[in-house]
Amino acid sequence: ICAIAHVTAKTMPHEDAECKKGSAPNIHDPATKELSVVVPSYNEENRLPLMMDEALDYLEKRQKQDLSFTYEVIVVNDGSKDQTAKVAKEYCKKYGSDKVRVISLEKNRGKGGAVRTGVFSSRGKKILMADADGATKFADIEKVEEGLKNLQPWPKGMAISCGSRAHLEKDSIAKRSYFRTLLMYGFHFLVWFLCVKEIRDTQCGFKLLTREAALQTFSNLHIERWAFDVELLYIAQRLKIPIAEVAVNWTEIEGSKLVPFWSWLQMGRDLLFIRLRYMTGAWKLEAKKCN
């Protein structure tokens, strides 16, 4: 299994292919915004408007209260086959391209690949990952910001604050079938045993990173599908980046792209390969420098 993991390991995509210097904002350059919000979107024409309305309403009100606060929302259209890009571009027209940008990928790369593309093109001092379904209330950004603040002083400007649904686990188990509950516990055990021991909920899509932490983690990221969150936090732990886990409000929204059995099977395989590929040296961590 180690040999298979090593031989089949793929190198990470080149950053230049996603964010060419001079043609677009670049994660290597100094920040020009206070906050970047990266929204990975695949066939989200129906769910995206609710999330965008809530997020932009919050961000606009916050900007009016604090004139020094600047932001951008980056919607990454991950090869959608519906009108996701068209819906997102309506917000560009309404709020301006400085506040809302749309990046469209020709082929679907997966949630991790979409987030990575958005992060590489971000301009914020802090970068927030937020799901397009709006399952987490956007105002809870204040909770993850507080979690980030409590980690100070940040070593080399690096820190990560993760939204967490772990406090809702008992209620969710009561609503799930025995089989799905078994899969959930199996996945949590694999995450703990193979990769990340200190974070109870690695999969919540509401994570806030400092710009330096985003540069170091996403530059080393290989997984582009569902298990990318686990590799992200595994990299952070290997780099000794402090991580906070903060409880957030969360509501299950219909239309999930996660297929219970096959997606969990794929994630289980990825978890094993994450550990083996780093252990065998197929994947190595490299320190990146800002301009």
C-alpha positions in Angstrom: 0.0 0.0 0.0 2.9 2.3 0.8 4.4 1.6 -2.6 1.1 2.3 -4.4 0.6 5.5 -2.5 4.2 6.7 -3.3 4.1 5.7 -7.0 0.6 7.2 -7.7 1.3 10.5 -5.9 0.7 13.5 -8.0 2.5 16.8 -7.7 0.5 19.8 -6.8 -0.7 22.1 -9.6 1.6 25.0 -10.4 0.4 28.3 -8.9 1.4 30.2 -12.1 -1.2 28.3 -14.0 -3.9 29.6 -11.7 -2.7 33.1 -10.8 -0.2 34.6 -13.2 1.8 37.5 -11.8 0.7 40.8 -13.3 -2.5 39.5 -14.7 -4.4 39.0 -11.5 -4.1 39.5 -7.7 -1.6 37.1 -6.2 -1.4 35.5 -2.7 2.4 36.2 -2.8 1.8 40.0 -2.9 1.0 42.3 0.1 -2.6 42.4 1.2 -4.8 45.3 0.0 -8.0 44.3 1.7 -8.9 43.4 5.3 -10.9 40.3 4.3 -11.2 38.0 1.4 -14.2 35.5 1.3 -13.6 32.5 -1.0 -16.8 30.7 -2.1 -16.4 27.5 -4.0 -19.4 26.8 -6.2 -20.4 23.9 -8.3 -24.0 23.9 -9.7 -25.1 26.3 -7.1 -27.5 28.6 -9.0 -30.3 27.9 -6.6 -28.4 28.0 -3.2 -25.8 30.7 -4.0 -28.2 33.8 -4.0 -29.3 33.2 -0.4 -25.7 32.9 0.8 -24.5 35.9 -1.2 -27.4 38.1 0.0 -26.7 37.3 3.6 -22.9 37.7 3.3 -22.9 40.9 1.4 -25.6 42.5 3.6 -23.4 41.7 6.6 -20.2 43.0 4.9 -21.8 46.2 3.7 -23.2 47.0 7.1 -19.9 46.3 8.7 -18.1 48.6 6.2 -20.5 51.4 7.0 -19.8 51.1 10.7 -16.1 50.9 10.1 -14.8 52.8 7.1 -11.3 51.2 7.4 -12.9 47.7 6.8 -12.5 46.6 3.2 -13.5 43.3 1.7 -13.8 41.2 -1.4 -15.9 38.1 -2.2 -14.4 35.6 -4.7 -16.9 33.2 -6.2 -15.0 30.3 -7.8 -17.3 28.6 -10.4 -15.9 25.1 -10.4 -16.9 24.0 -13.9 -20.6 24.3 -13.2 -23.1 23.0 -15.8 -25.9 25.3 -14.7 -26.2 29.1 -14.4 -23.9 29.5 -11.3 -21.5 31.9 -13.1 -24.4 34.0 -14.4 -25.9 34.3 -11.0 -22.5 35.3 -9.4 -21.8 37.9 -12.1 -25.1 39.7 -11.2 -23.5 40.4 -7.9 -20.4 41.8 -9.7 -22.7 44.3 -11.5 -24.5 45.2 -8.3 -21.6 45.7 -6.0 -18.7 46.3 -8.4 -15.8 44.1 -9.5 -13.6 45.4 -6.7 -15.9 43.8 -4.1 -17.2 40.8 -5.9 -15.2 38.7 -8.4 -16.0 35.5 -10.3 -13.3 33.0 -11.3 -14.6 30.3 -13.6 -12.7 27.0 -14.0 -13.3 25.2 -17.3 -13.3 21.7 -15.7 -14.6 20.7 -12.3 -11.6 20.3 -10.0 -13.4 19.6 -6.7 -14.0 21.8 -3.7 -10.3 21.9 -2.6 -9.2 22.9 -6.1 -11.7 25.6 -6.2 -10.8 27.0 -2.8 -7.1 26.9 -3.7 -7.7 28.9 -6.8 -9.6 31.5 -4.9 -7.0 31.7 -2.2 -4.2 32.2 -4.7 -6.1 35.2 -6.2 -7.1 36.8 -2.9 -6.1 40.2 -1.6 -7.1 40.0 2.1 -5.1 40.1 5.3 -7.5 37.4 6.4 -9.1 34.8 4.1 -12.4 33.1 4.9 -13.6 29.9 3.3 -17.4 29.9 3.1 -19.7 27.3 1.5 -22.1 28.4 -1.2 -25.1 26.8 0.6 -25.1 29.3 3.4 -25.4 26.5 6.0 -23.3 28.6 8.5 -24.7 32.0 9.4 -22.3 34.6 8.0 -22.4 36.7 11.1 -20.6 33.9 12.8 -17.4 35.2 11.2 -17.1 37.3 14.4 -16.8 34.1 16.4 -14.0 32.7 14.2 -12.3 36.1 14.2 -12.4 36.0 18.0 -10.9 32.5 17.9 -8.1 33.8 15.6 -7.5 36.8 17.9 -7.2 34.5 21.0 -4.3 32.7 19.3 -2.1 35.8 19.3 0.8 36.3 19.1 0.8 34.5 15.8 4.1 32.8 15.0 5.4 34.3 11.7 1.9 35.8 11.2 0.3 32.4 10.9 -3.0 31.2 12.6 -6.2 29.4 11.6 -9.6 29.5 13.2 -12.0 26.7 12.2 -15.8 26.9 12.6 -17.1 23.7 14.2 -20.3 21.7 14.3 -19.1 19.3 16.9 -21.4 20.7 19.6 -24.4 19.7 17.3 -23.3 16.1 16.9 -25.7 14.5 19.4 -28.7 16.2 17.7 -27.5 15.2 14.2 -27.0 11.5 15.2 -30.7 11.3 16.3 -31.7 12.3 12.8 -29.3 10.1 10.9 -29.7 6.4 10.0 -27.6 3.8 11.8 -25.5 3.3 8.6 -24.7 7.0 8.1 -23.9 7.3 11.8 -21.5 4.4 11.5 -19.8 6.0 8.5 -19.5 9.3 10.3 -17.8 7.7 13.3 -15.6 5.6 11.0 -14.5 8.8 9.2 -13.8 10.7 12.5 -11.7 7.8 13.7 -9.6 7.7 10.5 -9.1 11.5 10.7 -7.9 11.2 14.3 -5.8 8.1 13.8 -4.1 9.1 10.6 -4.0 12.9 10.3 -5.5 15.4 12.7 -5.9 14.7 16.4 -6.8 18.1 17.9 -9.7 19.2 15.8 -13.1 17.5 16.3 -14.8 18.8 13.1 -12.4 19.1 10.2 -15.0 19.3 7.5 -16.9 22.4 8.4 -16.5 24.8 5.4 -16.2 27.9 7.5 -12.5 28.5 8.2 -10.5 31.8 8.7 -6.8 32.0 7.9 -4.3 34.7 8.1 -2.7 35.5 4.8 0.6 33.9 5.7 -1.1 30.8 6.9 -3.1 30.5 3.7 0.1 30.9 1.6 2.0 28.2 3.5 -0.9 25.7 3.7 -2.5 26.0 0.3 0.9 26.1 -1.5 1.6 22.7 -0.1 -2.0 21.3 -0.7 -2.4 18.3 -3.0 -5.9 16.9 -2.3 -8.6 18.7 -4.4 -11.7 16.8 -3.4 -13.6 16.4 -0.1 -10.7 15.4 2.1 -8.7 18.6 1.3 -9.8 20.1 4.7 -8.0 17.3 6.5 -4.8 17.7 4.5 -5.0 21.5 5.1 -5.1 21.0 8.9 -2.5 18.2 8.7 -0.1 20.6 6.9 -0.9 23.3 9.5 0.0 21.0 12.4 3.2 19.9 10.7 4.1 23.5 10.2 3.2 24.2 13.9 0.5 26.8 12.9 -1.8 27.4 15.9 -5.4 26.3 15.2 -8.6 27.3 17.1 -11.9 25.4 16.9 -14.9 27.6 17.4 -18.6 26.5 17.7 -20.8 28.1 15.0 -24.4 27.9 14.0 -25.1 25.4 11.3 -28.3 24.3 9.4 -28.4 21.5 6.9 -29.4 22.8 3.5 -30.8 20.5 0.8 -28.8 20.0 -2.3 -25.5 18.6 -0.9 -23.1 17.3 -3.5 -21.8 14.7 -1.0 -22.9 11.1 -1.9 -23.0 9.3 1.5 -21.2 6.0 0.7 -19.0 6.8 -2.3 -17.8 10.2 -1.0 -16.9 8.7 2.4 -15.1 5.8 0.7 -13.1 8.3 -1.4 -12.3 10.4 1.6 -11.2 7.3 3.6 -8.8 6.4 0.7 -7.5 10.0 0.6 -6.9 10.0 4.4 -4.8 6.9 4.2 -2.8 8.3 1.2 -2.3 11.7 2.9 -0.5 10.0 5.8 1.5 7.5 3.6 2.6 10.0 1.0 4.0 12.4 3.6 5.5 9.5 5.6 7.3 8.1 2.5 8.4 11.5 1.2 6.3 11.4 -1.9 4.9 14.7 -0.7 7.1 17.2 1.1 6.4 20.5 2.8 8.1 23.6 1.4 8.2 27.0 2.9 6.9 29.8 0.7 7.9 33.5 0.8 5.8 36.6 0.3 7.0 39.3 -2.1 
